[in-house]
């Protein structure tokens, strides 16, 4: 069963997101890549 993530999961999910997008960031070095997203911004998306 899938359970919707919430703010309490942010510390676990952000490192997963960083790893998932790291290769794309290395290639394109863009400022909006999720691999370099801050915890504050990541958490704001749950609000």
mmCIF file of the N, C-alpha and C atoms, coordinates in Angstrom:
data_MODEL
# 
_entry.id   MODEL 
# 
loop_
_atom_site.group_PDB 
_atom_site.id 
_atom_site.type_symbol 
_atom_site.label_atom_id 
_atom_site.label_alt_id 
_atom_site.label_comp_id 
_atom_site.label_asym_id 
_atom_site.label_entity_id 
_atom_site.label_seq_id 
_atom_site.pdbx_PDB_ins_code 
_atom_site.Cartn_x 
_atom_site.Cartn_y 
_atom_site.Cartn_z 
_atom_site.occupancy 
_atom_site.B_iso_or_equiv 
_atom_site.pdbx_formal_charge 
_atom_site.auth_seq_id 
_atom_site.auth_comp_id 
_atom_site.auth_asym_id 
_atom_site.auth_atom_id 
_atom_site.pdbx_PDB_model_num 
ATOM 1   N N  . UNK A 1 1  ? 0.842  -1.176 0.000   1.00 0.00 ? 1  UNK A N  1 
ATOM 2   C CA . UNK A 1 1  ? 0.000  0.000  0.000   1.00 0.00 ? 1  UNK A CA 1 
ATOM 3   C C  . UNK A 1 1  ? 0.892  1.246  0.000   1.00 0.00 ? 1  UNK A C  1 
ATOM 4   N N  . UNK A 1 2  ? 0.554  2.203  -0.835  1.00 0.00 ? 2  UNK A N  1 
ATOM 5   C CA . UNK A 1 2  ? 1.272  3.471  -0.877  1.00 0.00 ? 2  UNK A CA 1 
ATOM 6   C C  . UNK A 1 2  ? 0.684  4.437  0.136   1.00 0.00 ? 2  UNK A C  1 
ATOM 7   N N  . UNK A 1 3  ? 1.569  5.188  0.762   1.00 0.00 ? 3  UNK A N  1 
ATOM 8   C CA . UNK A 1 3  ? 1.147  6.199  1.724   1.00 0.00 ? 3  UNK A CA 1 
ATOM 9   C C  . UNK A 1 3  ? 1.734  7.529  1.265   1.00 0.00 ? 3  UNK A C  1 
ATOM 10  N N  . UNK A 1 4  ? 0.908  8.556  1.213   1.00 0.00 ? 4  UNK A N  1 
ATOM 11  C CA . UNK A 1 4  ? 1.366  9.870  0.780   1.00 0.00 ? 4  UNK A CA 1 
ATOM 12  C C  . UNK A 1 4  ? 2.410  10.420 1.751   1.00 0.00 ? 4  UNK A C  1 
ATOM 13  N N  . UNK A 1 5  ? 3.508  10.911 1.200   1.00 0.00 ? 5  UNK A N  1 
ATOM 14  C CA . UNK A 1 5  ? 4.559  11.509 2.024   1.00 0.00 ? 5  UNK A CA 1 
ATOM 15  C C  . UNK A 1 5  ? 4.080  12.845 2.573   1.00 0.00 ? 5  UNK A C  1 
ATOM 16  N N  . UNK A 1 6  ? 4.605  13.192 3.731   1.00 0.00 ? 6  UNK A N  1 
ATOM 17  C CA . UNK A 1 6  ? 4.296  14.495 4.309   1.00 0.00 ? 6  UNK A CA 1 
ATOM 18  C C  . UNK A 1 6  ? 5.579  15.126 4.843   1.00 0.00 ? 6  UNK A C  1 
ATOM 19  N N  . UNK A 1 7  ? 5.441  16.251 5.487   1.00 0.00 ? 7  UNK A N  1 
ATOM 20  C CA . UNK A 1 7  ? 6.590  17.013 5.960   1.00 0.00 ? 7  UNK A CA 1 
ATOM 21  C C  . UNK A 1 7  ? 7.509  16.198 6.871   1.00 0.00 ? 7  UNK A C  1 
ATOM 22  N N  . UNK A 1 8  ? 6.960  15.272 7.621   1.00 0.00 ? 8  UNK A N  1 
ATOM 23  C CA . UNK A 1 8  ? 7.783  14.468 8.530   1.00 0.00 ? 8  UNK A CA 1 
ATOM 24  C C  . UNK A 1 8  ? 8.742  13.538 7.780   1.00 0.00 ? 8  UNK A C  1 
ATOM 25  N N  . UNK A 1 9  ? 8.521  13.320 6.502   1.00 0.00 ? 9  UNK A N  1 
ATOM 26  C CA . UNK A 1 9  ? 9.374  12.450 5.693   1.00 0.00 ? 9  UNK A CA 1 
ATOM 27  C C  . UNK A 1 9  ? 10.477 13.203 4.955   1.00 0.00 ? 9  UNK A C  1 
ATOM 28  N N  . UNK A 1 10 ? 10.516 14.510 5.086   1.00 0.00 ? 10 UNK A N  1 
ATOM 29  C CA . UNK A 1 10 ? 11.429 15.335 4.292   1.00 0.00 ? 10 UNK A CA 1 
ATOM 30  C C  . UNK A 1 10 ? 12.892 14.957 4.486   1.00 0.00 ? 10 UNK A C  1 
ATOM 31  N N  . UNK A 1 11 ? 13.318 14.699 5.703   1.00 0.00 ? 11 UNK A N  1 
ATOM 32  C CA . UNK A 1 11 ? 14.731 14.384 5.943   1.00 0.00 ? 11 UNK A CA 1 
ATOM 33  C C  . UNK A 1 11 ? 15.144 13.070 5.292   1.00 0.00 ? 11 UNK A C  1 
ATOM 34  N N  . UNK A 1 12 ? 14.212 12.160 5.103   1.00 0.00 ? 12 UNK A N  1 
ATOM 35  C CA . UNK A 1 12 ? 14.505 10.898 4.426   1.00 0.00 ? 12 UNK A CA 1 
ATOM 36  C C  . UNK A 1 12 ? 14.447 11.054 2.909   1.00 0.00 ? 12 UNK A C  1 
ATOM 37  N N  . UNK A 1 13 ? 13.533 11.879 2.431   1.00 0.00 ? 13 UNK A N  1 
ATOM 38  C CA . UNK A 1 13 ? 13.291 11.982 0.994   1.00 0.00 ? 13 UNK A CA 1 
ATOM 39  C C  . UNK A 1 13 ? 14.269 12.883 0.254   1.00 0.00 ? 13 UNK A C  1 
ATOM 40  N N  . UNK A 1 14 ? 14.723 13.946 0.877   1.00 0.00 ? 14 UNK A N  1 
ATOM 41  C CA . UNK A 1 14 ? 15.616 14.871 0.175   1.00 0.00 ? 14 UNK A CA 1 
ATOM 42  C C  . UNK A 1 14 ? 16.914 14.200 -0.284  1.00 0.00 ? 14 UNK A C  1 
ATOM 43  N N  . UNK A 1 15 ? 17.591 13.406 0.537   1.00 0.00 ? 15 UNK A N  1 
ATOM 44  C CA . UNK A 1 15 ? 18.796 12.731 0.041   1.00 0.00 ? 15 UNK A CA 1 
ATOM 45  C C  . UNK A 1 15 ? 18.508 11.771 -1.123  1.00 0.00 ? 15 UNK A C  1 
ATOM 46  N N  . UNK A 1 16 ? 17.344 11.147 -1.116  1.00 0.00 ? 16 UNK A N  1 
ATOM 47  C CA . UNK A 1 16 ? 16.961 10.270 -2.228  1.00 0.00 ? 16 UNK A CA 1 
ATOM 48  C C  . UNK A 1 16 ? 16.810 11.096 -3.498  1.00 0.00 ? 16 UNK A C  1 
ATOM 49  N N  . UNK A 1 17 ? 16.162 12.244 -3.367  1.00 0.00 ? 17 UNK A N  1 
ATOM 50  C CA . UNK A 1 17 ? 15.992 13.136 -4.517  1.00 0.00 ? 17 UNK A CA 1 
ATOM 51  C C  . UNK A 1 17 ? 17.343 13.613 -5.027  1.00 0.00 ? 17 UNK A C  1 
ATOM 52  N N  . UNK A 1 18 ? 18.233 13.987 -4.134  1.00 0.00 ? 18 UNK A N  1 
ATOM 53  C CA . UNK A 1 18 ? 19.561 14.456 -4.542  1.00 0.00 ? 18 UNK A CA 1 
ATOM 54  C C  . UNK A 1 18 ? 20.303 13.374 -5.322  1.00 0.00 ? 18 UNK A C  1 
ATOM 55  N N  . UNK A 1 19 ? 20.269 12.141 -4.834  1.00 0.00 ? 19 UNK A N  1 
ATOM 56  C CA . UNK A 1 19 ? 20.939 11.043 -5.540  1.00 0.00 ? 19 UNK A CA 1 
ATOM 57  C C  . UNK A 1 19 ? 20.296 10.778 -6.898  1.00 0.00 ? 19 UNK A C  1 
ATOM 58  N N  . UNK A 1 20 ? 18.976 10.840 -6.957  1.00 0.00 ? 20 UNK A N  1 
ATOM 59  C CA . UNK A 1 20 ? 18.263 10.535 -8.196  1.00 0.00 ? 20 UNK A CA 1 
ATOM 60  C C  . UNK A 1 20 ? 18.577 11.541 -9.307  1.00 0.00 ? 20 UNK A C  1 
ATOM 61  N N  . UNK A 1 21 ? 18.811 12.795 -8.953  1.00 0.00 ? 21 UNK A N  1 
ATOM 62  C CA . UNK A 1 21 ? 19.027 13.828 -9.962  1.00 0.00 ? 21 UNK A CA 1 
ATOM 63  C C  . UNK A 1 21 ? 20.490 14.241 -10.105 1.00 0.00 ? 21 UNK A C  1 
ATOM 64  N N  . UNK A 1 22 ? 21.391 13.612 -9.377  1.00 0.00 ? 22 UNK A N  1 
ATOM 65  C CA . UNK A 1 22 ? 22.801 14.010 -9.392  1.00 0.00 ? 22 UNK A CA 1 
ATOM 66  C C  . UNK A 1 22 ? 23.430 13.904 -10.776 1.00 0.00 ? 22 UNK A C  1 
ATOM 67  N N  . UNK A 1 23 ? 23.162 12.837 -11.499 1.00 0.00 ? 23 UNK A N  1 
ATOM 68  C CA . UNK A 1 23 ? 23.762 12.668 -12.830 1.00 0.00 ? 23 UNK A CA 1 
ATOM 69  C C  . UNK A 1 23 ? 23.300 13.762 -13.788 1.00 0.00 ? 23 UNK A C  1 
ATOM 70  N N  . UNK A 1 24 ? 22.035 14.114 -13.723 1.00 0.00 ? 24 UNK A N  1 
ATOM 71  C CA . UNK A 1 24 ? 21.531 15.193 -14.585 1.00 0.00 ? 24 UNK A CA 1 
ATOM 72  C C  . UNK A 1 24 ? 22.166 16.526 -14.215 1.00 0.00 ? 24 UNK A C  1 
ATOM 73  N N  . UNK A 1 25 ? 22.379 16.738 -12.921 1.00 0.00 ? 25 UNK A N  1 
ATOM 74  C CA . UNK A 1 25 ? 23.012 17.986 -12.501 1.00 0.00 ? 25 UNK A CA 1 
ATOM 75  C C  . UNK A 1 25 ? 24.457 18.052 -12.997 1.00 0.00 ? 25 UNK A C  1 
ATOM 76  N N  . UNK A 1 26 ? 25.168 16.938 -12.917 1.00 0.00 ? 26 UNK A N  1 
ATOM 77  C CA . UNK A 1 26 ? 26.550 16.913 -13.401 1.00 0.00 ? 26 UNK A CA 1 
ATOM 78  C C  . UNK A 1 26 ? 26.617 17.250 -14.885 1.00 0.00 ? 26 UNK A C  1 
ATOM 79  N N  . UNK A 1 27 ? 25.634 16.795 -15.635 1.00 0.00 ? 27 UNK A N  1 
ATOM 80  C CA . UNK A 1 27 ? 25.609 17.047 -17.073 1.00 0.00 ? 27 UNK A CA 1 
ATOM 81  C C  . UNK A 1 27 ? 25.237 18.483 -17.405 1.00 0.00 ? 27 UNK A C  1 
ATOM 82  N N  . UNK A 1 28 ? 24.169 18.987 -16.794 1.00 0.00 ? 28 UNK A N  1 
ATOM 83  C CA . UNK A 1 28 ? 23.603 20.267 -17.217 1.00 0.00 ? 28 UNK A CA 1 
ATOM 84  C C  . UNK A 1 28 ? 23.920 21.450 -16.305 1.00 0.00 ? 28 UNK A C  1 
ATOM 85  N N  . UNK A 1 29 ? 24.281 21.203 -15.054 1.00 0.00 ? 29 UNK A N  1 
ATOM 86  C CA . UNK A 1 29 ? 24.647 22.262 -14.105 1.00 0.00 ? 29 UNK A CA 1 
ATOM 87  C C  . UNK A 1 29 ? 23.615 23.397 -14.042 1.00 0.00 ? 29 UNK A C  1 
ATOM 88  N N  . UNK A 1 30 ? 22.335 23.052 -14.114 1.00 0.00 ? 30 UNK A N  1 
ATOM 89  C CA . UNK A 1 30 ? 21.309 24.092 -14.088 1.00 0.00 ? 30 UNK A CA 1 
ATOM 90  C C  . UNK A 1 30 ? 20.917 24.435 -12.655 1.00 0.00 ? 30 UNK A C  1 
ATOM 91  N N  . UNK A 1 31 ? 20.505 25.660 -12.445 1.00 0.00 ? 31 UNK A N  1 
ATOM 92  C CA . UNK A 1 31 ? 20.220 26.152 -11.097 1.00 0.00 ? 31 UNK A CA 1 
ATOM 93  C C  . UNK A 1 31 ? 18.908 25.643 -10.522 1.00 0.00 ? 31 UNK A C  1 
ATOM 94  N N  . UNK A 1 32 ? 18.057 25.036 -11.343 1.00 0.00 ? 32 UNK A N  1 
ATOM 95  C CA . UNK A 1 32 ? 16.753 24.573 -10.871 1.00 0.00 ? 32 UNK A CA 1 
ATOM 96  C C  . UNK A 1 32 ? 16.694 23.059 -10.696 1.00 0.00 ? 32 UNK A C  1 
ATOM 97  N N  . UNK A 1 33 ? 17.814 22.405 -10.807 1.00 0.00 ? 33 UNK A N  1 
ATOM 98  C CA . UNK A 1 33 ? 17.843 20.956 -10.704 1.00 0.00 ? 33 UNK A CA 1 
ATOM 99  C C  . UNK A 1 33 ? 17.498 20.516 -9.282  1.00 0.00 ? 33 UNK A C  1 
ATOM 100 N N  . UNK A 1 34 ? 16.646 19.504 -9.131  1.00 0.00 ? 34 UNK A N  1 
ATOM 101 C CA . UNK A 1 34 ? 16.287 19.004 -7.803  1.00 0.00 ? 34 UNK A CA 1 
ATOM 102 C C  . UNK A 1 34 ? 17.472 18.437 -7.010  1.00 0.00 ? 34 UNK A C  1 
ATOM 103 N N  . UNK A 1 35 ? 18.584 18.163 -7.672  1.00 0.00 ? 35 UNK A N  1 
ATOM 104 C CA . UNK A 1 35 ? 19.760 17.635 -6.980  1.00 0.00 ? 35 UNK A CA 1 
ATOM 105 C C  . UNK A 1 35 ? 20.394 18.654 -6.047  1.00 0.00 ? 35 UNK A C  1 
ATOM 106 N N  . UNK A 1 36 ? 20.091 19.926 -6.244  1.00 0.00 ? 36 UNK A N  1 
ATOM 107 C CA . UNK A 1 36 ? 20.686 20.961 -5.388  1.00 0.00 ? 36 UNK A CA 1 
ATOM 108 C C  . UNK A 1 36 ? 19.629 21.717 -4.592  1.00 0.00 ? 36 UNK A C  1 
ATOM 109 N N  . UNK A 1 37 ? 18.447 21.153 -4.516  1.00 0.00 ? 37 UNK A N  1 
ATOM 110 C CA . UNK A 1 37 ? 17.349 21.794 -3.790  1.00 0.00 ? 37 UNK A CA 1 
ATOM 111 C C  . UNK A 1 37 ? 17.648 21.817 -2.290  1.00 0.00 ? 37 UNK A C  1 
ATOM 112 N N  . UNK A 1 38 ? 17.391 22.936 -1.665  1.00 0.00 ? 38 UNK A N  1 
ATOM 113 C CA . UNK A 1 38 ? 17.624 23.065 -0.224  1.00 0.00 ? 38 UNK A CA 1 
ATOM 114 C C  . UNK A 1 38 ? 16.497 22.399 0.564   1.00 0.00 ? 38 UNK A C  1 
ATOM 115 N N  . UNK A 1 39 ? 16.780 22.092 1.812   1.00 0.00 ? 39 UNK A N  1 
ATOM 116 C CA . UNK A 1 39 ? 15.761 21.494 2.680   1.00 0.00 ? 39 UNK A CA 1 
ATOM 117 C C  . UNK A 1 39 ? 14.587 22.458 2.863   1.00 0.00 ? 39 UNK A C  1 
ATOM 118 N N  . UNK A 1 40 ? 14.876 23.742 3.009   1.00 0.00 ? 40 UNK A N  1 
ATOM 119 C CA . UNK A 1 40 ? 13.801 24.726 3.191   1.00 0.00 ? 40 UNK A CA 1 
ATOM 120 C C  . UNK A 1 40 ? 12.839 24.726 2.008   1.00 0.00 ? 40 UNK A C  1 
ATOM 121 N N  . UNK A 1 41 ? 13.386 24.746 0.797   1.00 0.00 ? 41 UNK A N  1 
ATOM 122 C CA . UNK A 1 41 ? 12.527 24.754 -0.388  1.00 0.00 ? 41 UNK A CA 1 
ATOM 123 C C  . UNK A 1 41 ? 11.773 23.431 -0.513  1.00 0.00 ? 41 UNK A C  1 
ATOM 124 N N  . UNK A 1 42 ? 12.470 22.343 -0.260  1.00 0.00 ? 42 UNK A N  1 
ATOM 125 C CA . UNK A 1 42 ? 11.852 21.018 -0.328  1.00 0.00 ? 42 UNK A CA 1 
ATOM 126 C C  . UNK A 1 42 ? 10.670 20.936 0.635   1.00 0.00 ? 42 UNK A C  1 
ATOM 127 N N  . UNK A 1 43 ? 10.872 21.397 1.853   1.00 0.00 ? 43 UNK A N  1 
ATOM 128 C CA . UNK A 1 43 ? 9.798  21.367 2.848   1.00 0.00 ? 43 UNK A CA 1 
ATOM 129 C C  . UNK A 1 43 ? 8.651  22.297 2.471   1.00 0.00 ? 43 UNK A C  1 
ATOM 130 N N  . UNK A 1 44 ? 8.943  23.402 1.818   1.00 0.00 ? 44 UNK A N  1 
ATOM 131 C CA . UNK A 1 44 ? 7.877  24.339 1.441   1.00 0.00 ? 44 UNK A CA 1 
ATOM 132 C C  . UNK A 1 44 ? 6.920  23.722 0.431   1.00 0.00 ? 44 UNK A C  1 
ATOM 133 N N  . UNK A 1 45 ? 7.376  22.760 -0.321  1.00 0.00 ? 45 UNK A N  1 
ATOM 134 C CA . UNK A 1 45 ? 6.497  22.108 -1.295  1.00 0.00 ? 45 UNK A CA 1 
ATOM 135 C C  . UNK A 1 45 ? 5.467  21.203 -0.620  1.00 0.00 ? 45 UNK A C  1 
ATOM 136 N N  . UNK A 1 46 ? 5.681  20.850 0.628   1.00 0.00 ? 46 UNK A N  1 
ATOM 137 C CA . UNK A 1 46 ? 4.717  20.031 1.368   1.00 0.00 ? 46 UNK A CA 1 
ATOM 138 C C  . UNK A 1 46 ? 3.660  20.884 2.058   1.00 0.00 ? 46 UNK A C  1 
ATOM 139 N N  . UNK A 1 47 ? 3.922  22.173 2.197   1.00 0.00 ? 47 UNK A N  1 
ATOM 140 C CA . UNK A 1 47 ? 3.002  23.059 2.927   1.00 0.00 ? 47 UNK A CA 1 
ATOM 141 C C  . UNK A 1 47 ? 1.766  23.387 2.125   1.00 0.00 ? 47 UNK A C  1 
# 
